[in-house]
């Protein structure tokens, strides 16, 4: 567990004009503001969340 992989997720587009469920997904990833970056665990659930709102995010793997 100490060597768990992480991904860095950045909100690059505004959530204005997108459905509420997409806004909630972005918020659940820990993103509140434009250009904010968070590091989250690289799990299947997180990958699915990122895939659902990939048009709003930039994702990169962290070593």
N, CA, C, O and CB atoms as a CASP TS submission, in Angstrom:
PFRMAT TS
TARGET T0000
AUTHOR 0000-0000-0000
METHOD Language model
MODEL 1
PARENT N/A
ATOM      1  N   UNK     1       0.802  -1.194   0.000  1.00  0.00           N
ATOM      2  CA  UNK     1       0.000   0.000   0.000  1.00  0.00           C
ATOM      3  C   UNK     1       0.853   1.270   0.000  1.00  0.00           C
ATOM      4  O   UNK     1       0.430   2.296  -0.533  1.00  0.00           O
ATOM      5  CB  UNK     1      -0.917  -0.008   1.187  1.00  0.00           C
ATOM      6  N   UNK     2       2.042   1.211   0.589  1.00  0.00           N
ATOM      7  CA  UNK     2       2.879   2.396   0.665  1.00  0.00           C
ATOM      8  C   UNK     2       3.340   2.847  -0.720  1.00  0.00           C
ATOM      9  O   UNK     2       3.684   4.014  -0.909  1.00  0.00           O
ATOM     10  CB  UNK     2       4.082   2.128   1.554  1.00  0.00           C
ATOM     11  N   UNK     3       3.347   1.937  -1.679  1.00  0.00           N
ATOM     12  CA  UNK     3       3.823   2.256  -3.016  1.00  0.00           C
ATOM     13  C   UNK     3       2.665   2.300  -4.012  1.00  0.00           C
ATOM     14  O   UNK     3       2.811   1.868  -5.155  1.00  0.00           O
ATOM     15  CB  UNK     3       4.871   1.236  -3.465  1.00  0.00           C
ATOM     16  N   UNK     4       1.519   2.818  -3.579  1.00  0.00           N
ATOM     17  CA  UNK     4       0.335   2.855  -4.423  1.00  0.00           C
ATOM     18  C   UNK     4       0.488   3.935  -5.497  1.00  0.00           C
ATOM     19  O   UNK     4       0.972   5.032  -5.221  1.00  0.00           O
ATOM     20  CB  UNK     4      -0.928   3.107  -3.575  1.00  0.00           C
ATOM     21  N   UNK     5       0.072   3.612  -6.714  1.00  0.00           N
ATOM     22  CA  UNK     5       0.188   4.557  -7.811  1.00  0.00           C
ATOM     23  C   UNK     5      -0.821   5.690  -7.663  1.00  0.00           C
ATOM     24  O   UNK     5      -1.896   5.527  -7.085  1.00  0.00           O
ATOM     25  CB  UNK     5      -0.006   3.844  -9.147  1.00  0.00           C
ATOM     26  N   UNK     6      -0.439   6.839  -8.203  1.00  0.00           N
ATOM     27  CA  UNK     6      -1.285   8.031  -8.154  1.00  0.00           C
ATOM     28  C   UNK     6      -1.424   8.591  -9.565  1.00  0.00           C
ATOM     29  O   UNK     6      -0.597   8.335 -10.441  1.00  0.00           O
ATOM     30  CB  UNK     6      -0.694   9.105  -7.184  1.00  0.00           C
ATOM     31  N   UNK     7      -2.481   9.353  -9.759  1.00  0.00           N
ATOM     32  CA  UNK     7      -2.660  10.114 -10.987  1.00  0.00           C
ATOM     33  C   UNK     7      -2.906  11.565 -10.616  1.00  0.00           C
ATOM     34  O   UNK     7      -3.543  11.867  -9.607  1.00  0.00           O
ATOM     35  CB  UNK     7      -3.832   9.547 -11.842  1.00  0.00           C
ATOM     36  N   UNK     8      -2.391  12.456 -11.448  1.00  0.00           N
ATOM     37  CA  UNK     8      -2.578  13.884 -11.234  1.00  0.00           C
ATOM     38  C   UNK     8      -3.676  14.349 -12.186  1.00  0.00           C
ATOM     39  O   UNK     8      -3.570  14.168 -13.399  1.00  0.00           O
ATOM     40  CB  UNK     8      -1.241  14.685 -11.461  1.00  0.00           C
ATOM     41  N   UNK     9      -4.721  14.941 -11.637  1.00  0.00           N
ATOM     42  CA  UNK     9      -5.885  15.366 -12.413  1.00  0.00           C
ATOM     43  C   UNK     9      -6.018  16.881 -12.288  1.00  0.00           C
ATOM     44  O   UNK     9      -5.980  17.430 -11.187  1.00  0.00           O
ATOM     45  CB  UNK     9      -7.190  14.642 -11.927  1.00  0.00           C
ATOM     46  N   UNK    10      -6.177  17.552 -13.438  1.00  0.00           N
ATOM     47  CA  UNK    10      -6.307  19.007 -13.476  1.00  0.00           C
ATOM     48  C   UNK    10      -7.585  19.376 -14.209  1.00  0.00           C
ATOM     49  O   UNK    10      -7.888  18.827 -15.268  1.00  0.00           O
ATOM     50  CB  UNK    10      -5.077  19.661 -14.158  1.00  0.00           C
ATOM     51  N   UNK    11      -8.327  20.306 -13.640  1.00  0.00           N
ATOM     52  CA  UNK    11      -9.545  20.814 -14.283  1.00  0.00           C
ATOM     53  C   UNK    11      -9.135  21.899 -15.279  1.00  0.00           C
ATOM     54  O   UNK    11      -8.662  22.962 -14.878  1.00  0.00           O
ATOM     55  CB  UNK    11     -10.570  21.377 -13.219  1.00  0.00           C
ATOM     56  N   UNK    12      -9.312  21.638 -16.564  1.00  0.00           N
ATOM     57  CA  UNK    12      -8.849  22.578 -17.594  1.00  0.00           C
ATOM     58  C   UNK    12      -9.990  23.305 -18.301  1.00  0.00           C
ATOM     59  O   UNK    12      -9.740  24.269 -19.023  1.00  0.00           O
ATOM     60  CB  UNK    12      -8.017  21.843 -18.619  1.00  0.00           C
ATOM     61  N   UNK    13     -11.230  22.872 -18.114  1.00  0.00           N
ATOM     62  CA  UNK    13     -12.378  23.554 -18.712  1.00  0.00           C
ATOM     63  C   UNK    13     -13.415  23.831 -17.635  1.00  0.00           C
ATOM     64  O   UNK    13     -13.516  23.110 -16.642  1.00  0.00           O
ATOM     65  CB  UNK    13     -12.995  22.708 -19.861  1.00  0.00           C
ATOM     66  N   UNK    14     -14.175  24.882 -17.851  1.00  0.00           N
ATOM     67  CA  UNK    14     -15.201  25.271 -16.898  1.00  0.00           C
ATOM     68  C   UNK    14     -16.345  24.257 -16.895  1.00  0.00           C
ATOM     69  O   UNK    14     -16.648  23.642 -17.917  1.00  0.00           O
ATOM     70  CB  UNK    14     -15.729  26.674 -17.223  1.00  0.00           C
ATOM     71  N   UNK    15     -16.966  24.096 -15.746  1.00  0.00           N
ATOM     72  CA  UNK    15     -18.096  23.182 -15.621  1.00  0.00           C
ATOM     73  C   UNK    15     -19.425  23.853 -15.969  1.00  0.00           C
ATOM     74  O   UNK    15     -20.466  23.197 -15.969  1.00  0.00           O
ATOM     75  CB  UNK    15     -18.156  22.627 -14.212  1.00  0.00           C
ATOM     76  N   UNK    16     -19.396  25.148 -16.265  1.00  0.00           N
ATOM     77  CA  UNK    16     -20.625  25.860 -16.617  1.00  0.00           C
ATOM     78  C   UNK    16     -21.225  25.286 -17.890  1.00  0.00           C
ATOM     79  O   UNK    16     -20.522  25.055 -18.873  1.00  0.00           O
ATOM     80  CB  UNK    16     -20.354  27.362 -16.788  1.00  0.00           C
ATOM     81  N   UNK    17     -22.518  25.062 -17.861  1.00  0.00           N
ATOM     82  CA  UNK    17     -23.208  24.560 -19.034  1.00  0.00           C
ATOM     83  C   UNK    17     -23.230  23.055 -19.156  1.00  0.00           C
ATOM     84  O   UNK    17     -23.826  22.525 -20.094  1.00  0.00           O
ATOM     85  CB  UNK    17     -22.595  25.123 -20.233  1.00  0.00           C
ATOM     86  N   UNK    18     -22.593  22.346 -18.229  1.00  0.00           N
ATOM     87  CA  UNK    18     -22.586  20.884 -18.268  1.00  0.00           C
ATOM     88  C   UNK    18     -23.591  20.339 -17.258  1.00  0.00           C
ATOM     89  O   UNK    18     -23.920  21.024 -16.289  1.00  0.00           O
ATOM     90  CB  UNK    18     -21.164  20.329 -17.978  1.00  0.00           C
ATOM     91  N   UNK    19     -24.081  19.128 -17.465  1.00  0.00           N
ATOM     92  CA  UNK    19     -25.094  18.565 -16.568  1.00  0.00           C
ATOM     93  C   UNK    19     -24.603  18.435 -15.121  1.00  0.00           C
ATOM     94  O   UNK    19     -23.404  18.353 -14.852  1.00  0.00           O
ATOM     95  CB  UNK    19     -25.527  17.204 -17.078  1.00  0.00           C
ATOM     96  N   UNK    20     -25.554  18.421 -14.223  1.00  0.00           N
ATOM     97  CA  UNK    20     -25.250  18.345 -12.793  1.00  0.00           C
ATOM     98  C   UNK    20     -24.453  17.098 -12.433  1.00  0.00           C
ATOM     99  O   UNK    20     -23.569  17.167 -11.578  1.00  0.00           O
ATOM    100  CB  UNK    20     -26.531  18.376 -11.991  1.00  0.00           C
ATOM    101  N   UNK    21     -24.743  15.953 -13.065  1.00  0.00           N
ATOM    102  CA  UNK    21     -24.017  14.733 -12.704  1.00  0.00           C
ATOM    103  C   UNK    21     -22.538  14.834 -13.082  1.00  0.00           C
ATOM    104  O   UNK    21     -21.695  14.227 -12.421  1.00  0.00           O
ATOM    105  CB  UNK    21     -24.652  13.515 -13.387  1.00  0.00           C
ATOM    106  N   UNK    22     -22.212  15.583 -14.125  1.00  0.00           N
ATOM    107  CA  UNK    22     -20.809  15.776 -14.478  1.00  0.00           C
ATOM    108  C   UNK    22     -20.130  16.716 -13.492  1.00  0.00           C
ATOM    109  O   UNK    22     -18.968  16.510 -13.141  1.00  0.00           O
ATOM    110  CB  UNK    22     -20.684  16.323 -15.902  1.00  0.00           C
ATOM    111  N   UNK    23     -20.837  17.740 -13.043  1.00  0.00           N
ATOM    112  CA  UNK    23     -20.284  18.646 -12.034  1.00  0.00           C
ATOM    113  C   UNK    23     -20.013  17.906 -10.728  1.00  0.00           C
ATOM    114  O   UNK    23     -18.994  18.131 -10.076  1.00  0.00           O
ATOM    115  CB  UNK    23     -21.240  19.823 -11.785  1.00  0.00           C
ATOM    116  N   UNK    24     -20.931  17.024 -10.356  1.00  0.00           N
ATOM    117  CA  UNK    24     -20.753  16.251  -9.127  1.00  0.00           C
ATOM    118  C   UNK    24     -19.570  15.292  -9.240  1.00  0.00           C
ATOM    119  O   UNK    24     -18.869  15.053  -8.257  1.00  0.00           O
ATOM    120  CB  UNK    24     -22.028  15.472  -8.802  1.00  0.00           C
ATOM    121  N   UNK    25     -19.349  14.749 -10.419  1.00  0.00           N
ATOM    122  CA  UNK    25     -18.211  13.848 -10.629  1.00  0.00           C
ATOM    123  C   UNK    25     -16.902  14.603 -10.468  1.00  0.00           C
ATOM    124  O   UNK    25     -15.980  14.116  -9.814  1.00  0.00           O
ATOM    125  CB  UNK    25     -18.281  13.194 -12.025  1.00  0.00           C
ATOM    126  N   UNK    26     -16.814  15.784 -11.056  1.00  0.00           N
ATOM    127  CA  UNK    26     -15.608  16.607 -10.923  1.00  0.00           C
ATOM    128  C   UNK    26     -15.394  16.986  -9.463  1.00  0.00           C
ATOM    129  O   UNK    26     -14.268  16.956  -8.967  1.00  0.00           O
ATOM    130  CB  UNK    26     -15.709  17.879 -11.800  1.00  0.00           C
ATOM    131  N   UNK    27     -16.462  17.337  -8.789  1.00  0.00           N
ATOM    132  CA  UNK    27     -16.365  17.704  -7.366  1.00  0.00           C
ATOM    133  C   UNK    27     -15.921  16.520  -6.516  1.00  0.00           C
ATOM    134  O   UNK    27     -15.166  16.697  -5.560  1.00  0.00           O
ATOM    135  CB  UNK    27     -17.713  18.233  -6.856  1.00  0.00           C
ATOM    136  N   UNK    28     -16.382  15.307  -6.854  1.00  0.00           N
ATOM    137  CA  UNK    28     -16.007  14.104  -6.113  1.00  0.00           C
ATOM    138  C   UNK    28     -14.523  13.770  -6.290  1.00  0.00           C
ATOM    139  O   UNK    28     -13.925  13.116  -5.436  1.00  0.00           O
ATOM    140  CB  UNK    28     -16.866  12.921  -6.564  1.00  0.00           C
ATOM    141  N   UNK    29     -13.941  14.214  -7.385  1.00  0.00           N
ATOM    142  CA  UNK    29     -12.501  14.031  -7.587  1.00  0.00           C
ATOM    143  C   UNK    29     -11.685  15.017  -6.753  1.00  0.00           C
ATOM    144  O   UNK    29     -10.464  14.892  -6.660  1.00  0.00           O
ATOM    145  CB  UNK    29     -12.153  14.191  -9.067  1.00  0.00           C
ATOM    146  N   UNK    30     -12.355  15.992  -6.150  1.00  0.00           N
ATOM    147  CA  UNK    30     -11.674  16.954  -5.291  1.00  0.00           C
ATOM    148  C   UNK    30     -11.342  18.254  -5.986  1.00  0.00           C
ATOM    149  O   UNK    30     -10.563  19.054  -5.468  1.00  0.00           O
ATOM    150  CB  UNK    30     -10.427  16.356  -4.757  1.00  0.00           C
ATOM    151  N   UNK    31     -11.923  18.479  -7.155  1.00  0.00           N
ATOM    152  CA  UNK    31     -11.631  19.683  -7.919  1.00  0.00           C
ATOM    153  C   UNK    31     -12.738  20.713  -7.726  1.00  0.00           C
ATOM    154  O   UNK    31     -13.918  20.404  -7.891  1.00  0.00           O
ATOM    155  CB  UNK    31     -11.460  19.351  -9.410  1.00  0.00           C
ATOM    156  N   UNK    32     -12.350  21.942  -7.374  1.00  0.00           N
ATOM    157  CA  UNK    32     -13.324  22.999  -7.134  1.00  0.00           C
ATOM    158  C   UNK    32     -13.172  24.152  -8.116  1.00  0.00           C
ATOM    159  O   UNK    32     -14.165  24.755  -8.522  1.00  0.00           O
ATOM    160  CB  UNK    32     -13.194  23.512  -5.718  1.00  0.00           C
ATOM    161  N   UNK    33     -11.942  24.464  -8.498  1.00  0.00           N
ATOM    162  CA  UNK    33     -11.674  25.645  -9.310  1.00  0.00           C
ATOM    163  C   UNK    33     -10.951  25.260 -10.599  1.00  0.00           C
ATOM    164  O   UNK    33     -10.358  24.186 -10.704  1.00  0.00           O
ATOM    165  CB  UNK    33     -10.844  26.664  -8.516  1.00  0.00           C
ATOM    166  N   UNK    34     -11.014  26.150 -11.560  1.00  0.00           N
ATOM    167  CA  UNK    34     -10.290  25.968 -12.813  1.00  0.00           C
ATOM    168  C   UNK    34      -8.786  25.911 -12.535  1.00  0.00           C
ATOM    169  O   UNK    34      -8.280  26.640 -11.683  1.00  0.00           O
ATOM    170  CB  UNK    34     -10.620  27.110 -13.811  1.00  0.00           C
ATOM    171  N   UNK    35      -8.087  25.054 -13.247  1.00  0.00           N
ATOM    172  CA  UNK    35      -6.628  24.882 -13.181  1.00  0.00           C
ATOM    173  C   UNK    35      -6.152  24.349 -11.833  1.00  0.00           C
ATOM    174  O   UNK    35      -4.958  24.393 -11.536  1.00  0.00           O
ATOM    175  CB  UNK    35      -5.943  26.201 -13.466  1.00  0.00           C
ATOM    176  N   UNK    36      -7.064  23.852 -11.026  1.00  0.00           N
ATOM    177  CA  UNK    36      -6.686  23.207  -9.772  1.00  0.00           C
ATOM    178  C   UNK    36      -6.229  21.795 -10.089  1.00  0.00           C
ATOM    179  O   UNK    36      -6.810  21.128 -10.945  1.00  0.00           O
ATOM    180  CB  UNK    36      -7.868  23.200  -8.749  1.00  0.00           C
ATOM    181  N   UNK    37      -5.191  21.336  -9.403  1.00  0.00           N
ATOM    182  CA  UNK    37      -4.639  20.003  -9.616  1.00  0.00           C
ATOM    183  C   UNK    37      -4.699  19.230  -8.311  1.00  0.00           C
ATOM    184  O   UNK    37      -4.380  19.759  -7.246  1.00  0.00           O
ATOM    185  CB  UNK    37      -3.183  20.075 -10.146  1.00  0.00           C
ATOM    186  N   UNK    38      -5.115  17.964  -8.404  1.00  0.00           N
ATOM    187  CA  UNK    38      -5.118  17.073  -7.254  1.00  0.00           C
ATOM    188  C   UNK    38      -4.471  15.754  -7.651  1.00  0.00           C
ATOM    189  O   UNK    38      -4.498  15.360  -8.817  1.00  0.00           O
ATOM    190  CB  UNK    38      -6.560  16.848  -6.725  1.00  0.00           C
ATOM    191  N   UNK    39      -3.891  15.077  -6.668  1.00  0.00           N
ATOM    192  CA  UNK    39      -3.363  13.736  -6.878  1.00  0.00           C
ATOM    193  C   UNK    39      -4.294  12.759  -6.174  1.00  0.00           C
ATOM    194  O   UNK    39      -4.556  12.891  -4.978  1.00  0.00           O
ATOM    195  CB  UNK    39      -1.892  13.606  -6.350  1.00  0.00           C
ATOM    196  N   UNK    40      -4.791  11.777  -6.922  1.00  0.00           N
ATOM    197  CA  UNK    40      -5.703  10.784  -6.374  1.00  0.00           C
ATOM    198  C   UNK    40      -5.151   9.398  -6.663  1.00  0.00           C
ATOM    199  O   UNK    40      -4.323   9.228  -7.558  1.00  0.00           O
ATOM    200  CB  UNK    40      -7.131  10.946  -6.963  1.00  0.00           C
ATOM    201  N   UNK    41      -5.603   8.416  -5.911  1.00  0.00           N
ATOM    202  CA  UNK    41      -5.173   7.036  -6.113  1.00  0.00           C
ATOM    203  C   UNK    41      -5.601   6.545  -7.487  1.00  0.00           C
ATOM    204  O   UNK    41      -6.673   6.897  -7.980  1.00  0.00           O
ATOM    205  CB  UNK    41      -5.744   6.123  -5.017  1.00  0.00           C
ATOM    206  N   UNK    42      -4.762   5.739  -8.090  1.00  0.00           N
ATOM    207  CA  UNK    42      -5.053   5.190  -9.412  1.00  0.00           C
ATOM    208  C   UNK    42      -5.857   3.902  -9.243  1.00  0.00           C
ATOM    209  O   UNK    42      -5.303   2.803  -9.225  1.00  0.00           O
ATOM    210  CB  UNK    42      -3.737   4.926 -10.216  1.00  0.00           C
ATOM    211  N   UNK    43      -7.183   4.062  -9.119  1.00  0.00           N
ATOM    212  CA  UNK    43      -8.068   2.922  -8.957  1.00  0.00           C
ATOM    213  C   UNK    43      -9.022   2.845 -10.143  1.00  0.00           C
ATOM    214  O   UNK    43      -9.116   3.776 -10.943  1.00  0.00           O
ATOM    215  CB  UNK    43      -8.851   3.017  -7.630  1.00  0.00           C
ATOM    216  N   UNK    44      -9.717   1.737 -10.241  1.00  0.00           N
ATOM    217  CA  UNK    44     -10.694   1.557 -11.319  1.00  0.00           C
ATOM    218  C   UNK    44     -11.803   2.596 -11.209  1.00  0.00           C
ATOM    219  O   UNK    44     -12.260   3.129 -12.220  1.00  0.00           O
ATOM    220  CB  UNK    44     -11.289   0.135 -11.283  1.00  0.00           C
ATOM    221  N   UNK    45     -12.233   2.882  -9.994  1.00  0.00           N
ATOM    222  CA  UNK    45     -13.304   3.858  -9.790  1.00  0.00           C
ATOM    223  C   UNK    45     -12.883   5.251 -10.236  1.00  0.00           C
ATOM    224  O   UNK    45     -13.650   5.954 -10.894  1.00  0.00           O
ATOM    225  CB  UNK    45     -13.721   3.888  -8.323  1.00  0.00           C
ATOM    226  N   UNK    46     -11.681   5.647  -9.885  1.00  0.00           N
ATOM    227  CA  UNK    46     -11.181   6.968 -10.277  1.00  0.00           C
ATOM    228  C   UNK    46     -11.007   7.039 -11.784  1.00  0.00           C
ATOM    229  O   UNK    46     -11.339   8.054 -12.397  1.00  0.00           O
ATOM    230  CB  UNK    46      -9.847   7.281  -9.572  1.00  0.00           C
ATOM    231  N   UNK    47     -10.490   5.974 -12.390  1.00  0.00           N
ATOM    232  CA  UNK    47     -10.333   5.955 -13.854  1.00  0.00           C
ATOM    233  C   UNK    47     -11.693   6.103 -14.543  1.00  0.00           C
ATOM    234  O   UNK    47     -11.802   6.785 -15.563  1.00  0.00           O
ATOM    235  CB  UNK    47      -9.642   4.640 -14.312  1.00  0.00           C
ATOM    236  N   UNK    48     -12.717   5.472 -13.992  1.00  0.00           N
ATOM    237  CA  UNK    48     -14.058   5.589 -14.554  1.00  0.00           C
ATOM    238  C   UNK    48     -14.603   6.996 -14.435  1.00  0.00           C
ATOM    239  O   UNK    48     -15.240   7.500 -15.360  1.00  0.00           O
ATOM    240  CB  UNK    48     -14.993   4.623 -13.874  1.00  0.00           C
ATOM    241  N   UNK    49     -14.353   7.641 -13.287  1.00  0.00           N
ATOM    242  CA  UNK    49     -14.802   9.013 -13.090  1.00  0.00           C
ATOM    243  C   UNK    49     -14.109   9.951 -14.073  1.00  0.00           C
ATOM    244  O   UNK    49     -14.742  10.831 -14.656  1.00  0.00           O
ATOM    245  CB  UNK    49     -14.538   9.464 -11.647  1.00  0.00           C
ATOM    246  N   UNK    50     -12.812   9.755 -14.251  1.00  0.00           N
ATOM    247  CA  UNK    50     -12.053  10.587 -15.180  1.00  0.00           C
ATOM    248  C   UNK    50     -12.543  10.367 -16.614  1.00  0.00           C
ATOM    249  O   UNK    50     -12.619  11.316 -17.395  1.00  0.00           O
ATOM    250  CB  UNK    50     -10.543  10.280 -15.072  1.00  0.00           C
ATOM    251  N   UNK    51     -12.870   9.143 -16.955  1.00  0.00           N
ATOM    252  CA  UNK    51     -13.359   8.845 -18.300  1.00  0.00           C
ATOM    253  C   UNK    51     -14.691   9.535 -18.574  1.00  0.00           C
ATOM    254  O   UNK    51     -14.941   9.971 -19.698  1.00  0.00           O
ATOM    255  CB  UNK    51     -13.505   7.337 -18.487  1.00  0.00           C
ATOM    256  N   UNK    52     -15.545   9.638 -17.564  1.00  0.00           N
ATOM    257  CA  UNK    52     -16.852  10.263 -17.733  1.00  0.00           C
ATOM    258  C   UNK    52     -16.768  11.761 -18.012  1.00  0.00           C
ATOM    259  O   UNK    52     -17.619  12.318 -18.706  1.00  0.00           O
ATOM    260  CB  UNK    52     -17.685  10.029 -16.506  1.00  0.00           C
ATOM    261  N   UNK    53     -15.740  12.406 -17.470  1.00  0.00           N
ATOM    262  CA  UNK    53     -15.602  13.855 -17.656  1.00  0.00           C
ATOM    263  C   UNK    53     -14.253  14.198 -18.287  1.00  0.00           C
ATOM    264  O   UNK    53     -13.675  15.244 -17.992  1.00  0.00           O
ATOM    265  CB  UNK    53     -15.757  14.587 -16.309  1.00  0.00           C
ATOM    266  N   UNK    54     -13.759  13.330 -19.143  1.00  0.00           N
ATOM    267  CA  UNK    54     -12.436  13.520 -19.749  1.00  0.00           C
ATOM    268  C   UNK    54     -12.356  14.789 -20.586  1.00  0.00           C
ATOM    269  O   UNK    54     -11.263  15.319 -20.790  1.00  0.00           O
ATOM    270  CB  UNK    54     -12.084  12.326 -20.610  1.00  0.00           C
ATOM    271  N   UNK    55     -13.489  15.289 -21.075  1.00  0.00           N
ATOM    272  CA  UNK    55     -13.505  16.509 -21.869  1.00  0.00           C
ATOM    273  C   UNK    55     -13.248  17.756 -21.015  1.00  0.00           C
ATOM    274  O   UNK    55     -13.016  18.838 -21.554  1.00  0.00           O
ATOM    275  CB  UNK    55     -14.837  16.638 -22.588  1.00  0.00           C
ATOM    276  N   UNK    56     -13.288  17.607 -19.684  1.00  0.00           N
ATOM    277  CA  UNK    56     -13.060  18.729 -18.781  1.00  0.00           C
ATOM    278  C   UNK    56     -11.706  18.661 -18.086  1.00  0.00           C
ATOM    279  O   UNK    56     -11.258  19.646 -17.498  1.00  0.00           O
ATOM    280  CB  UNK    56     -14.154  18.782 -17.748  1.00  0.00           C
ATOM    281  N   UNK    57     -11.050  17.502 -18.150  1.00  0.00           N
ATOM    282  CA  UNK    57      -9.861  17.248 -17.341  1.00  0.00           C
ATOM    283  C   UNK    57      -8.625  16.959 -18.172  1.00  0.00           C
ATOM    284  O   UNK    57      -8.700  16.633 -19.357  1.00  0.00           O
ATOM    285  CB  UNK    57     -10.112  16.101 -16.416  1.00  0.00           C
ATOM    286  N   UNK    58      -7.480  17.092 -17.505  1.00  0.00           N
ATOM    287  CA  UNK    58      -6.214  16.607 -18.030  1.00  0.00           C
ATOM    288  C   UNK    58      -5.669  15.646 -16.977  1.00  0.00           C
ATOM    289  O   UNK    58      -5.611  15.993 -15.798  1.00  0.00           O
ATOM    290  CB  UNK    58      -5.199  17.793 -18.342  1.00  0.00           C
ATOM    291  N   UNK    59      -5.275  14.461 -17.381  1.00  0.00           N
ATOM    292  CA  UNK    59      -4.791  13.471 -16.429  1.00  0.00           C
ATOM    293  C   UNK    59      -3.392  13.025 -16.818  1.00  0.00           C
ATOM    294  O   UNK    59      -3.100  12.817 -17.996  1.00  0.00           O
ATOM    295  CB  UNK    59      -5.744  12.263 -16.360  1.00  0.00           C
ATOM    296  N   UNK    60      -2.520  12.879 -15.809  1.00  0.00           N
ATOM    297  CA  UNK    60      -1.174  12.346 -16.043  1.00  0.00           C
ATOM    298  C   UNK    60      -0.809  11.434 -14.881  1.00  0.00           C
ATOM    299  O   UNK    60      -1.203  11.671 -13.739  1.00  0.00           O
ATOM    300  CB  UNK    60      -0.121  13.498 -16.202  1.00  0.00           C
ATOM    301  N   UNK    61      -0.060  10.401 -15.188  1.00  0.00           N
ATOM    302  CA  UNK    61       0.343   9.444 -14.160  1.00  0.00           C
ATOM    303  C   UNK    61       1.553   9.987 -13.406  1.00  0.00           C
ATOM    304  O   UNK    61       2.428  10.628 -13.987  1.00  0.00           O
ATOM    305  CB  UNK    61       0.662   8.059 -14.787  1.00  0.00           C
ATOM    306  N   UNK    62       1.587   9.720 -12.110  1.00  0.00           N
ATOM    307  CA  UNK    62       2.679  10.159 -11.248  1.00  0.00           C
ATOM    308  C   UNK    62       3.447   8.921 -10.801  1.00  0.00           C
ATOM    309  O   UNK    62       2.847   7.913 -10.429  1.00  0.00           O
ATOM    310  CB  UNK    62       2.148  10.975 -10.015  1.00  0.00           C
ATOM    311  N   UNK    63       4.755   8.998 -10.839  1.00  0.00           N
ATOM    312  CA  UNK    63       5.577   7.857 -10.407  1.00  0.00           C
ATOM    313  C   UNK    63       5.821   7.879  -8.924  1.00  0.00           C
ATOM    314  O   UNK    63       6.493   6.992  -8.396  1.00  0.00           O
ATOM    315  CB  UNK    63       6.904   7.845 -11.136  1.00  0.00           C
TER
END
